[in-house]
Amino acid sequence: MKLVFKGHDERYVVEQGMLNLFPGEKPVYEPIGPEDDTWAVVTLEEDTRCHVTVELSWQGKAIPYTVSVPLEGNEFQREGQRRRAIGRCFFLAAQAVTGRTPPWGMLTGVRPVKLPTRSLLAGASPEQARKEMEELYYVSPRRASLAVDCAQASAAVDRDLRDDQVSVYIGIPFCPTRCAYCSFVSADVGRTLKLVEPYLDALLRELAVTGESLRRAGKTVHSLYVGGGTPTTLSASQLTRLLEAVRRDLPVEGCVEYTVEAGRPDTIDRDKLMALREAGIGRISINPQTLEDEVLRAIGRRHSAQDILDAYALAREVGFDSINMDLIAGLPRDSFEGFCRSLNGVLALEPENVTVHTLALKKGSGLMNRPELLPSGEETARMVEYSLELLGGKGYRPYYLYRQKYMSGSLENVGWCLSGQESIYNIIMMEELQTVVSIGGGGVTKLVDRAAGTIVRQPNPKYPHDYLAALDRVLAQKEELAAHFLPDQN
Ligand code: SF4
């Protein structure tokens, strides 16, 4: 789509709006010729108000649209008002020309729940927050209600947060094999086995330095999450070593939640599960993604659906009473019927948490070039609709939600739980309610300043090899954490 801007250069806002309603289009910044029929001219003019006009041409239809809003407050606030006016005007013109309203309306960000959470914390009722999503952002009633349900869980956690607490993420970026759709950082352990021990040694050093910094700053750990990759790629004794170091070196006296992603059943055995239980881990994830053997093969898993059921039974036998299971709607070679069978199969196990993801492919990934293997956006949307009906009907509540770019059908990922089984870490991390200190490869520390409304991001290197090479810098950054928390004393 050819894009011409007059009076501004708000590329990001317009490109996001374009991706939202014209997912196949790419932005082209060239003059519009008489032969072009897909283009937009976005004009901004200002006096005491900001006037935006979007002329949009698509498939022979051309529609002009105008939005005018007052400009108020300081320059930072006015900047936001201009951007929102441009985003709204582009959305309305695109909606008029295509006749489409995406499920999330004009919202294109990863964290749509932040809006209703903010409203609830400012005193709005759930009904008012829902109305705001529908009327100001054109979100469908179904999605608005989903977002407000999650916002209620988020606001409940937010009200109990204390300034002297942080959450901690520990990354284990190894997996037995790589899944075809994977967008996480994980090294195929077959090829990188020799790095696991040195990686663990380095991780324990970072953990010790982080613990010292947190104690110096008077911080304690509120919730702790070990993710990846697949943490249970580590052996039972390696898991014990890691979790003993957590207890010894981090200020976890008041930690209310410990989670380990066991992830793939081909990494789970009794010894590892016992090691996790003995270390006091309360929550684990066992992630089928699907219970269809053909789909498991298509995503590159080397295990069967029966292996998933066996791993789940073993985890119950060992004593885990809080288990999450992940499913993905829109996997290659899956169908609506297959997805329904998977979801019903998972629910028959009665896990405390179920997370339903929608497939999101990174640009250039192998699967993106094999669209014939993927269910259509409409079929994926039917899968997600089915999950909303079924999970709600079985007593599960949505409690956290996020979106990704290039997500099939422009949908979302939703964490569901039985009453009282919310993962505090998931809410904190997704809604950026509290500082999360990340240790190990692939994690991003987010230093959240709630009073100032700012977030400083400090990514660790992604891959095990790069992490090991950069360890001195990583350790220095963790030493400086105390100074960050106690700026007046430095
Ligand atoms: S198990 Fe998860 S992290 Fe590992 S390769 Fe598969 S999708 Fe990626």
Boltz pocket constraint, residues with backbone or C-beta under 6 A from the ligand:
constraints:
  - pocket:
      binder: B
      contacts: [[A, 174], [A, 175], [A, 177], [A, 178], [A, 179], [A, 181], [A, 182], [A, 183], [A, 184], [A, 185], [A, 186], [A, 228], [A, 229], [A, 230], [A, 263], [A, 264]]
      max_distance: 6.0
